[in-house]
């Protein structure tokens, strides 16, 4: 990975320890780091890893839902789902652009995804077996994503924080869209309500896994919080998500598939059952139900779009030459 390392001229004479202290003091003052600012190499690499994984997740996340565009139950549902998938493509582009400001080429990021080297959210390696899954994904998966992403609007790296403002607004719409699908199904026939319950049963636990390992097993959380890349820990965010989502399930008349779920008056939050972390790590390692299919689909799409990229590059080169010739003639 070739990463550019930028230092302001006035900092060149300073030692690395002094630079890092000045950098941390700057972050502690709630200031944003911009692309040309000095930053520790570890901070830069952490951001590249996190932002690129986020971008990959948006791009791969189009696949489970795109599978249902042609089978949506009405024109209204089809248009809404098309718009949502289009939004996710845009989110990927915003995030790849933000990663590029850190000195890495987008083609390298994409190559890492297509080769299987880079990771993306494990949630997208599960199949979508019914229309109700479109509701569960919007409500639960996008809901969990929003819980993670709202705090990123205040992340310490400027381009990432600014990209997240628009992304969170659009994700909020996606969540409402998903919940509305679940509401329609829950208030429909007995068969439709059972579809909604089945989708909740299958997506509940993978949604909780989206927040990552427990705090004591998360290797990067403490440093990311010190650098203010993250603002809350995995367990804090997971608890907030559960506390908000359980009442929504009750309003739908659906049952959260956790026999240990109960309200804890003392902590003013829900206690919940043990997450199957063995399943989580198994999916992360590439052994989930759809890992191979998702990667194969992305490789196929990338190869099929080669002519578009070639045409765009040829046009850009032609325009650059035309402008250069025009400048010489003037």
VEXFITI-352327 format. One record per residue (C-alpha): z, x, y; chain; residue in three letters; residue number from 1. Coordinates in Angstrom, 3 decimals. Last residue first. Example, Ala and Ser with C-alpha at 12.3 -4.5 7.8 and 13.67 -1.06 7.14 Angstrom:
2
+----------+----------+----------+------+------+------+
:        Z :        X :        Y : tinu : filo : roro :
+----------+----------+----------+------+------+------+
:    7.140 :   13.670 :   -1.060 :    A :  SER :    2 :
:    7.800 :   12.300 :   -4.500 :    A :  ALA :    1 :
+----------+----------+----------+------+------+------+
***
This chain:
330
+----------+----------+----------+------+------+------+
:        Z :        X :        Y : tinu : filo : roro :
+----------+----------+----------+------+------+------+
:  -27.779 :   -3.554 :   30.916 :    A :  UNK :  330 :
:  -29.915 :   -2.566 :   27.951 :    A :  UNK :  329 :
:  -27.011 :   -0.684 :   26.412 :    A :  UNK :  328 :
:  -24.758 :   -3.719 :   26.722 :    A :  UNK :  327 :
:  -27.367 :   -6.003 :   25.179 :    A :  UNK :  326 :
:  -27.796 :   -3.618 :   22.260 :    A :  UNK :  325 :
:  -24.022 :   -3.578 :   21.698 :    A :  UNK :  324 :
:  -23.829 :   -7.377 :   21.924 :    A :  UNK :  323 :
:  -26.642 :   -7.765 :   19.395 :    A :  UNK :  322 :
:  -25.067 :   -5.184 :   17.081 :    A :  UNK :  321 :
:  -21.730 :   -6.997 :   17.122 :    A :  UNK :  320 :
:  -23.476 :  -10.317 :   16.496 :    A :  UNK :  319 :
:  -25.357 :   -8.905 :   13.493 :    A :  UNK :  318 :
:  -22.169 :   -7.377 :   12.061 :    A :  UNK :  317 :
:  -20.331 :  -10.692 :   12.446 :    A :  UNK :  316 :
:  -23.233 :  -12.538 :   10.804 :    A :  UNK :  315 :
:  -23.263 :  -10.134 :    7.867 :    A :  UNK :  314 :
:  -19.478 :  -10.452 :    7.499 :    A :  UNK :  313 :
:  -19.687 :  -14.260 :    7.508 :    A :  UNK :  312 :
:  -22.512 :  -14.224 :    4.968 :    A :  UNK :  311 :
:  -20.608 :  -11.881 :    2.663 :    A :  UNK :  310 :
:  -17.462 :  -13.999 :    2.937 :    A :  UNK :  309 :
:  -19.414 :  -17.158 :    2.121 :    A :  UNK :  308 :
:  -21.251 :  -15.454 :   -0.765 :    A :  UNK :  307 :
:  -17.918 :  -14.370 :   -2.306 :    A :  UNK :  306 :
:  -16.597 :  -17.939 :   -2.389 :    A :  UNK :  305 :
:  -17.263 :  -18.457 :   -6.104 :    A :  UNK :  304 :
:  -15.393 :  -15.243 :   -6.906 :    A :  UNK :  303 :
:  -12.336 :  -16.323 :   -4.942 :    A :  UNK :  302 :
:  -12.400 :  -19.819 :   -6.454 :    A :  UNK :  301 :
:  -12.588 :  -18.417 :   -9.989 :    A :  UNK :  300 :
:   -9.751 :  -15.967 :   -9.328 :    A :  UNK :  299 :
:   -7.611 :  -18.778 :   -7.889 :    A :  UNK :  298 :
:   -8.332 :  -21.030 :  -10.884 :    A :  UNK :  297 :
:   -7.501 :  -18.241 :  -13.344 :    A :  UNK :  296 :
:   -4.207 :  -17.619 :  -11.556 :    A :  UNK :  295 :
:   -3.220 :  -21.285 :  -11.722 :    A :  UNK :  294 :
:   -4.276 :  -21.629 :  -15.372 :    A :  UNK :  293 :
:   -2.336 :  -18.553 :  -16.476 :    A :  UNK :  292 :
:    0.859 :  -19.685 :  -14.785 :    A :  UNK :  291 :
:    0.552 :  -23.353 :  -15.840 :    A :  UNK :  290 :
:    3.371 :  -24.042 :  -18.332 :    A :  UNK :  289 :
:    5.439 :  -21.027 :  -17.235 :    A :  UNK :  288 :
:    5.286 :  -17.610 :  -18.894 :    A :  UNK :  287 :
:    4.276 :  -15.490 :  -15.921 :    A :  UNK :  286 :
:    7.464 :  -13.496 :  -15.334 :    A :  UNK :  285 :
:    8.516 :  -15.970 :  -12.632 :    A :  UNK :  284 :
:    8.254 :  -18.783 :  -15.212 :    A :  UNK :  283 :
:   10.587 :  -16.971 :  -17.622 :    A :  UNK :  282 :
:   12.925 :  -16.091 :  -14.780 :    A :  UNK :  281 :
:   13.332 :  -19.760 :  -13.842 :    A :  UNK :  280 :
:   13.651 :  -20.954 :  -17.448 :    A :  UNK :  279 :
:   16.448 :  -18.466 :  -18.064 :    A :  UNK :  278 :
:   18.010 :  -19.618 :  -14.810 :    A :  UNK :  277 :
:   18.637 :  -23.075 :  -16.241 :    A :  UNK :  276 :
:   20.654 :  -24.466 :  -13.328 :    A :  UNK :  275 :
:   24.250 :  -25.428 :  -14.092 :    A :  UNK :  274 :
:   25.303 :  -28.885 :  -12.941 :    A :  UNK :  273 :
:   26.095 :  -30.143 :   -9.464 :    A :  UNK :  272 :
:   29.031 :  -30.604 :   -7.124 :    A :  UNK :  271 :
:   28.009 :  -32.642 :   -4.122 :    A :  UNK :  270 :
:   29.212 :  -32.089 :   -0.583 :    A :  UNK :  269 :
:   32.134 :  -32.808 :    1.713 :    A :  UNK :  268 :
:   33.940 :  -29.700 :    0.443 :    A :  UNK :  267 :
:   37.149 :  -31.609 :   -0.270 :    A :  UNK :  266 :
:   35.491 :  -34.942 :   -1.031 :    A :  UNK :  265 :
:   33.360 :  -33.495 :   -3.805 :    A :  UNK :  264 :
:   30.706 :  -36.070 :   -4.722 :    A :  UNK :  263 :
:   29.447 :  -35.882 :   -8.279 :    A :  UNK :  262 :
:   26.495 :  -34.458 :  -10.219 :    A :  UNK :  261 :
:   27.520 :  -33.248 :  -13.681 :    A :  UNK :  260 :
:   25.164 :  -35.605 :  -15.555 :    A :  UNK :  259 :
:   22.221 :  -34.261 :  -13.548 :    A :  UNK :  258 :
:   18.906 :  -36.117 :  -13.720 :    A :  UNK :  257 :
:   19.154 :  -37.756 :  -10.266 :    A :  UNK :  256 :
:   18.889 :  -41.502 :  -10.843 :    A :  UNK :  255 :
:   16.461 :  -43.695 :   -8.909 :    A :  UNK :  254 :
:   17.184 :  -46.817 :   -6.856 :    A :  UNK :  253 :
:   15.101 :  -45.478 :   -3.991 :    A :  UNK :  252 :
:   18.149 :  -45.539 :   -1.723 :    A :  UNK :  251 :
:   20.061 :  -43.600 :   -4.395 :    A :  UNK :  250 :
:   17.332 :  -40.946 :   -4.450 :    A :  UNK :  249 :
:   17.617 :  -40.589 :   -0.669 :    A :  UNK :  248 :
:   21.402 :  -40.283 :   -0.970 :    A :  UNK :  247 :
:   20.859 :  -37.385 :   -3.446 :    A :  UNK :  246 :
:   18.381 :  -35.594 :   -1.170 :    A :  UNK :  245 :
:   20.505 :  -34.638 :    1.823 :    A :  UNK :  244 :
:   23.481 :  -33.200 :   -0.086 :    A :  UNK :  243 :
:   21.166 :  -31.533 :   -2.590 :    A :  UNK :  242 :
:   19.144 :  -29.803 :    0.113 :    A :  UNK :  241 :
:   22.246 :  -28.622 :    1.955 :    A :  UNK :  240 :
:   23.666 :  -27.172 :   -1.268 :    A :  UNK :  239 :
:   20.417 :  -25.323 :   -2.029 :    A :  UNK :  238 :
:   20.336 :  -23.882 :    1.491 :    A :  UNK :  237 :
:   23.891 :  -22.578 :    1.259 :    A :  UNK :  236 :
:   23.270 :  -21.174 :   -2.225 :    A :  UNK :  235 :
:   20.175 :  -19.257 :   -1.147 :    A :  UNK :  234 :
:   21.908 :  -17.778 :    1.903 :    A :  UNK :  233 :
:   21.281 :  -18.793 :    5.487 :    A :  UNK :  232 :
:   19.611 :  -17.145 :    8.472 :    A :  UNK :  231 :
:   16.949 :  -15.105 :    6.721 :    A :  UNK :  230 :
:   14.935 :  -12.466 :    8.564 :    A :  UNK :  229 :
:   18.100 :  -11.923 :   10.573 :    A :  UNK :  228 :
:   18.142 :   -8.203 :    9.714 :    A :  UNK :  227 :
:   21.633 :   -8.669 :    8.273 :    A :  UNK :  226 :
:   20.403 :  -11.824 :    6.542 :    A :  UNK :  225 :
:   17.513 :   -9.957 :    4.928 :    A :  UNK :  224 :
:   19.926 :   -7.216 :    3.835 :    A :  UNK :  223 :
:   22.248 :   -9.695 :    2.126 :    A :  UNK :  222 :
:   19.439 :  -11.741 :    0.574 :    A :  UNK :  221 :
:   17.448 :   -8.957 :   -1.107 :    A :  UNK :  220 :
:   19.069 :   -8.526 :   -4.522 :    A :  UNK :  219 :
:   19.866 :  -12.216 :   -5.221 :    A :  UNK :  218 :
:   22.252 :  -12.306 :   -8.185 :    A :  UNK :  217 :
:   25.512 :  -12.890 :   -6.290 :    A :  UNK :  216 :
:   23.762 :  -15.335 :   -3.959 :    A :  UNK :  215 :
:   22.505 :  -17.530 :   -6.790 :    A :  UNK :  214 :
:   18.855 :  -16.996 :   -7.634 :    A :  UNK :  213 :
:   16.023 :  -18.470 :   -5.552 :    A :  UNK :  212 :
:   15.861 :  -21.506 :   -3.307 :    A :  UNK :  211 :
:   12.908 :  -22.842 :   -5.290 :    A :  UNK :  210 :
:   15.153 :  -23.186 :   -8.369 :    A :  UNK :  209 :
:   16.526 :  -26.440 :   -6.961 :    A :  UNK :  208 :
:   12.972 :  -27.822 :   -6.904 :    A :  UNK :  207 :
:   12.449 :  -26.726 :  -10.535 :    A :  UNK :  206 :
:   15.550 :  -28.801 :  -11.410 :    A :  UNK :  205 :
:   14.430 :  -32.025 :   -9.734 :    A :  UNK :  204 :
:   10.716 :  -31.945 :  -10.593 :    A :  UNK :  203 :
:   10.679 :  -33.320 :  -14.167 :    A :  UNK :  202 :
:   13.347 :  -36.001 :  -13.842 :    A :  UNK :  201 :
:   12.072 :  -37.076 :  -10.421 :    A :  UNK :  200 :
:    8.578 :  -37.521 :  -11.875 :    A :  UNK :  199 :
:    9.984 :  -39.598 :  -14.752 :    A :  UNK :  198 :
:   11.925 :  -41.770 :  -12.311 :    A :  UNK :  197 :
:    8.810 :  -42.407 :  -10.218 :    A :  UNK :  196 :
:    6.766 :  -43.307 :  -13.303 :    A :  UNK :  195 :
:    9.614 :  -45.590 :  -14.425 :    A :  UNK :  194 :
:    9.403 :  -47.370 :  -11.089 :    A :  UNK :  193 :
:    5.669 :  -47.861 :  -11.637 :    A :  UNK :  192 :
:    6.230 :  -49.328 :  -15.113 :    A :  UNK :  191 :
:    8.905 :  -51.715 :  -13.833 :    A :  UNK :  190 :
:    6.444 :  -52.860 :  -11.186 :    A :  UNK :  189 :
:    6.628 :  -51.770 :   -7.586 :    A :  UNK :  188 :
:    9.599 :  -51.018 :   -5.355 :    A :  UNK :  187 :
:   10.195 :  -47.572 :   -6.887 :    A :  UNK :  186 :
:    6.449 :  -46.876 :   -6.774 :    A :  UNK :  185 :
:    6.142 :  -47.701 :   -3.085 :    A :  UNK :  184 :
:    9.278 :  -45.724 :   -2.269 :    A :  UNK :  183 :
:    8.026 :  -42.708 :   -4.238 :    A :  UNK :  182 :
:    4.743 :  -42.745 :   -2.304 :    A :  UNK :  181 :
:    6.672 :  -43.075 :    0.978 :    A :  UNK :  180 :
:    8.826 :  -40.115 :   -0.021 :    A :  UNK :  179 :
:    5.732 :  -37.993 :   -0.542 :    A :  UNK :  178 :
:    4.245 :  -38.887 :    2.858 :    A :  UNK :  177 :
:    7.577 :  -38.234 :    4.553 :    A :  UNK :  176 :
:    7.698 :  -34.793 :    2.925 :    A :  UNK :  175 :
:    4.129 :  -34.012 :    3.934 :    A :  UNK :  174 :
:    4.853 :  -34.994 :    7.541 :    A :  UNK :  173 :
:    7.827 :  -32.622 :    7.590 :    A :  UNK :  172 :
:    5.566 :  -29.928 :    6.149 :    A :  UNK :  171 :
:    3.255 :  -30.339 :    9.140 :    A :  UNK :  170 :
:    6.026 :  -29.802 :   11.663 :    A :  UNK :  169 :
:    7.424 :  -26.933 :    9.592 :    A :  UNK :  168 :
:    4.054 :  -25.155 :    9.539 :    A :  UNK :  167 :
:    3.670 :  -25.468 :   13.312 :    A :  UNK :  166 :
:    6.989 :  -23.770 :   14.029 :    A :  UNK :  165 :
:    6.629 :  -21.364 :   11.107 :    A :  UNK :  164 :
:    3.730 :  -19.469 :   12.658 :    A :  UNK :  163 :
:    5.887 :  -18.688 :   15.691 :    A :  UNK :  162 :
:    8.733 :  -17.307 :   13.570 :    A :  UNK :  161 :
:    6.381 :  -15.130 :   11.519 :    A :  UNK :  160 :
:    4.687 :  -13.684 :   14.609 :    A :  UNK :  159 :
:    8.076 :  -12.938 :   16.237 :    A :  UNK :  158 :
:    9.993 :  -11.230 :   13.431 :    A :  UNK :  157 :
:   13.705 :  -12.074 :   13.744 :    A :  UNK :  156 :
:   13.546 :  -15.425 :   11.980 :    A :  UNK :  155 :
:   14.390 :  -18.434 :   14.122 :    A :  UNK :  154 :
:   11.510 :  -20.647 :   12.938 :    A :  UNK :  153 :
:   12.449 :  -19.192 :    9.552 :    A :  UNK :  152 :
:   15.552 :  -21.409 :    9.520 :    A :  UNK :  151 :
:   13.263 :  -24.434 :    9.274 :    A :  UNK :  150 :
:   11.481 :  -22.789 :    6.352 :    A :  UNK :  149 :
:   13.965 :  -22.874 :    3.512 :    A :  UNK :  148 :
:   15.096 :  -26.465 :    4.054 :    A :  UNK :  147 :
:   11.451 :  -27.352 :    4.725 :    A :  UNK :  146 :
:   10.392 :  -25.828 :    1.394 :    A :  UNK :  145 :
:   13.055 :  -27.841 :   -0.434 :    A :  UNK :  144 :
:   11.701 :  -31.018 :    1.144 :    A :  UNK :  143 :
:    8.147 :  -29.927 :    0.366 :    A :  UNK :  142 :
:    9.132 :  -29.625 :   -3.288 :    A :  UNK :  141 :
:   11.314 :  -32.744 :   -3.369 :    A :  UNK :  140 :
:    9.590 :  -35.459 :   -1.334 :    A :  UNK :  139 :
:    6.024 :  -34.221 :   -1.272 :    A :  UNK :  138 :
:    6.142 :  -32.912 :   -4.826 :    A :  UNK :  137 :
:    7.855 :  -36.067 :   -6.089 :    A :  UNK :  136 :
:    5.292 :  -38.324 :   -4.417 :    A :  UNK :  135 :
:    2.301 :  -36.431 :   -5.743 :    A :  UNK :  134 :
:    4.064 :  -36.342 :   -9.120 :    A :  UNK :  133 :
:    4.030 :  -40.144 :   -9.102 :    A :  UNK :  132 :
:    0.251 :  -39.935 :   -9.564 :    A :  UNK :  131 :
:    0.884 :  -38.588 :  -13.049 :    A :  UNK :  130 :
:    0.839 :  -35.354 :  -15.061 :    A :  UNK :  129 :
:    1.136 :  -32.703 :  -12.371 :    A :  UNK :  128 :
:    1.763 :  -29.501 :  -14.325 :    A :  UNK :  127 :
:    4.371 :  -26.822 :  -13.466 :    A :  UNK :  126 :
:    3.429 :  -23.333 :  -12.295 :    A :  UNK :  125 :
:    3.585 :  -24.355 :   -8.655 :    A :  UNK :  124 :
:    7.382 :  -24.366 :   -8.633 :    A :  UNK :  123 :
:    7.521 :  -20.627 :   -9.398 :    A :  UNK :  122 :
:    6.766 :  -19.809 :   -5.763 :    A :  UNK :  121 :
:    4.351 :  -16.894 :   -5.486 :    A :  UNK :  120 :
:    4.459 :  -13.361 :   -6.834 :    A :  UNK :  119 :
:    2.122 :  -10.415 :   -6.297 :    A :  UNK :  118 :
:    0.866 :   -8.168 :   -9.094 :    A :  UNK :  117 :
:   -1.040 :  -10.933 :  -10.875 :    A :  UNK :  116 :
:   -4.390 :   -9.300 :  -10.166 :    A :  UNK :  115 :
:   -5.487 :  -12.243 :   -8.019 :    A :  UNK :  114 :
:   -2.330 :  -12.122 :   -5.904 :    A :  UNK :  113 :
:   -2.423 :   -8.361 :   -5.353 :    A :  UNK :  112 :
:   -6.127 :   -8.592 :   -4.482 :    A :  UNK :  111 :
:   -5.324 :  -11.253 :   -1.880 :    A :  UNK :  110 :
:   -2.731 :   -9.012 :   -0.215 :    A :  UNK :  109 :
:   -5.088 :   -6.050 :   -0.262 :    A :  UNK :  108 :
:   -7.872 :   -8.150 :    1.265 :    A :  UNK :  107 :
:   -5.493 :   -9.204 :    4.024 :    A :  UNK :  106 :
:   -5.077 :   -5.626 :    5.208 :    A :  UNK :  105 :
:   -1.574 :   -4.367 :    5.933 :    A :  UNK :  104 :
:   -0.331 :   -3.176 :    9.328 :    A :  UNK :  103 :
:    2.551 :   -5.545 :   10.054 :    A :  UNK :  102 :
:    0.295 :   -7.786 :   12.156 :    A :  UNK :  101 :
:   -1.602 :   -8.458 :    8.912 :    A :  UNK :  100 :
:    1.406 :  -10.348 :    7.533 :    A :  UNK :   99 :
:    1.217 :  -12.859 :   10.402 :    A :  UNK :   98 :
:   -2.483 :  -13.396 :    9.724 :    A :  UNK :   97 :
:   -1.776 :  -13.977 :    6.023 :    A :  UNK :   96 :
:    0.850 :  -16.494 :    7.129 :    A :  UNK :   95 :
:   -1.403 :  -18.481 :    9.426 :    A :  UNK :   94 :
:   -4.155 :  -18.489 :    6.764 :    A :  UNK :   93 :
:   -1.809 :  -19.754 :    4.054 :    A :  UNK :   92 :
:   -0.578 :  -22.494 :    6.345 :    A :  UNK :   91 :
:   -4.176 :  -23.538 :    6.965 :    A :  UNK :   90 :
:   -4.819 :  -23.916 :    3.249 :    A :  UNK :   89 :
:   -1.652 :  -26.004 :    3.040 :    A :  UNK :   88 :
:   -2.870 :  -28.262 :    5.841 :    A :  UNK :   87 :
:   -6.150 :  -28.855 :    3.982 :    A :  UNK :   86 :
:   -4.196 :  -29.915 :    0.897 :    A :  UNK :   85 :
:   -2.244 :  -32.371 :    3.048 :    A :  UNK :   84 :
:   -5.345 :  -33.780 :    4.728 :    A :  UNK :   83 :
:   -7.005 :  -34.354 :    1.351 :    A :  UNK :   82 :
:   -3.837 :  -36.083 :    0.130 :    A :  UNK :   81 :
:   -3.817 :  -38.416 :    3.128 :    A :  UNK :   80 :
:   -7.513 :  -39.230 :    2.729 :    A :  UNK :   79 :
:   -7.076 :  -39.976 :   -0.985 :    A :  UNK :   78 :
:   -4.012 :  -42.142 :   -0.434 :    A :  UNK :   77 :
:   -5.846 :  -44.242 :    2.143 :    A :  UNK :   76 :
:   -8.900 :  -44.523 :   -0.120 :    A :  UNK :   75 :
:   -6.713 :  -45.892 :   -2.893 :    A :  UNK :   74 :
:   -5.179 :  -44.920 :   -6.258 :    A :  UNK :   73 :
:   -5.819 :  -41.169 :   -5.914 :    A :  UNK :   72 :
:   -7.831 :  -39.894 :   -8.874 :    A :  UNK :   71 :
:  -10.370 :  -37.710 :   -7.035 :    A :  UNK :   70 :
:   -7.611 :  -36.059 :   -5.013 :    A :  UNK :   69 :
:   -5.293 :  -35.645 :   -8.029 :    A :  UNK :   68 :
:   -6.091 :  -32.069 :   -9.155 :    A :  UNK :   67 :
:   -6.039 :  -31.043 :   -5.498 :    A :  UNK :   66 :
:   -2.301 :  -31.632 :   -5.756 :    A :  UNK :   65 :
:   -1.502 :  -29.035 :   -8.431 :    A :  UNK :   64 :
:   -3.998 :  -26.560 :   -6.898 :    A :  UNK :   63 :
:   -3.053 :  -26.545 :   -3.210 :    A :  UNK :   62 :
:    0.226 :  -24.801 :   -3.973 :    A :  UNK :   61 :
:   -1.677 :  -21.667 :   -4.980 :    A :  UNK :   60 :
:   -2.665 :  -21.208 :   -1.325 :    A :  UNK :   59 :
:    0.723 :  -22.118 :    0.138 :    A :  UNK :   58 :
:    2.551 :  -19.996 :   -2.432 :    A :  UNK :   57 :
:    0.300 :  -17.000 :   -1.729 :    A :  UNK :   56 :
:    1.157 :  -17.250 :    1.977 :    A :  UNK :   55 :
:    4.913 :  -17.350 :    1.244 :    A :  UNK :   54 :
:    4.573 :  -14.408 :   -1.123 :    A :  UNK :   53 :
:    2.681 :  -12.580 :    1.641 :    A :  UNK :   52 :
:    5.381 :  -13.376 :    4.195 :    A :  UNK :   51 :
:    8.220 :  -12.225 :    1.942 :    A :  UNK :   50 :
:    6.663 :   -8.997 :    0.660 :    A :  UNK :   49 :
:    5.232 :   -8.002 :    4.028 :    A :  UNK :   48 :
:    8.551 :   -8.804 :    5.686 :    A :  UNK :   47 :
:   10.515 :   -6.672 :    3.247 :    A :  UNK :   46 :
:    8.031 :   -3.825 :    3.672 :    A :  UNK :   45 :
:    8.400 :   -3.875 :    7.463 :    A :  UNK :   44 :
:   12.192 :   -4.002 :    7.290 :    A :  UNK :   43 :
:   12.192 :   -1.116 :    4.779 :    A :  UNK :   42 :
:    9.997 :    0.971 :    7.108 :    A :  UNK :   41 :
:   12.525 :    0.534 :    9.867 :    A :  UNK :   40 :
:   11.048 :   -1.092 :   12.995 :    A :  UNK :   39 :
:    9.548 :    0.217 :   16.222 :    A :  UNK :   38 :
:    7.906 :   -2.488 :   18.283 :    A :  UNK :   37 :
:    4.125 :   -2.895 :   18.253 :    A :  UNK :   36 :
:    4.180 :   -5.967 :   15.983 :    A :  UNK :   35 :
:    6.978 :   -7.819 :   17.840 :    A :  UNK :   34 :
:   10.674 :   -7.953 :   16.972 :    A :  UNK :   33 :
:   12.492 :  -10.944 :   18.429 :    A :  UNK :   32 :
:   15.843 :  -10.702 :   20.201 :    A :  UNK :   31 :
:   19.028 :  -12.426 :   19.040 :    A :  UNK :   30 :
:   21.293 :   -9.704 :   20.500 :    A :  UNK :   29 :
:   22.171 :   -8.746 :   16.924 :    A :  UNK :   28 :
:   18.483 :   -7.955 :   16.446 :    A :  UNK :   27 :
:   18.500 :   -5.449 :   19.328 :    A :  UNK :   26 :
:   21.729 :   -3.913 :   18.057 :    A :  UNK :   25 :
:   20.071 :   -3.527 :   14.644 :    A :  UNK :   24 :
:   17.076 :   -1.710 :   16.175 :    A :  UNK :   23 :
:   19.286 :    0.553 :   18.286 :    A :  UNK :   22 :
:   21.244 :    1.425 :   15.169 :    A :  UNK :   21 :
:   18.022 :    2.029 :   13.221 :    A :  UNK :   20 :
:   16.650 :    4.259 :   15.953 :    A :  UNK :   19 :
:   19.852 :    6.251 :   16.183 :    A :  UNK :   18 :
:   19.835 :    6.833 :   12.431 :    A :  UNK :   17 :
:   16.171 :    7.842 :   12.489 :    A :  UNK :   16 :
:   16.730 :   10.409 :   15.211 :    A :  UNK :   15 :
:   15.506 :    9.854 :   18.743 :    A :  UNK :   14 :
:   12.842 :   12.109 :   20.255 :    A :  UNK :   13 :
:   10.061 :    9.679 :   19.357 :    A :  UNK :   12 :
:   11.820 :    6.665 :   20.877 :    A :  UNK :   11 :
:   10.240 :    6.818 :   24.335 :    A :  UNK :   10 :
:    6.789 :    7.017 :   22.739 :    A :  UNK :    9 :
:    7.275 :    3.630 :   20.987 :    A :  UNK :    8 :
:    6.921 :    4.120 :   17.284 :    A :  UNK :    7 :
:    4.406 :    2.509 :   14.942 :    A :  UNK :    6 :
:    4.140 :    2.982 :   11.179 :    A :  UNK :    5 :
:    0.894 :    1.701 :    9.682 :    A :  UNK :    4 :
:    1.194 :    0.559 :    6.097 :    A :  UNK :    3 :
:   -1.136 :    1.581 :    3.258 :    A :  UNK :    2 :
:    0.000 :    0.000 :    0.000 :    A :  UNK :    1 :
+----------+----------+----------+------+------+------+
***
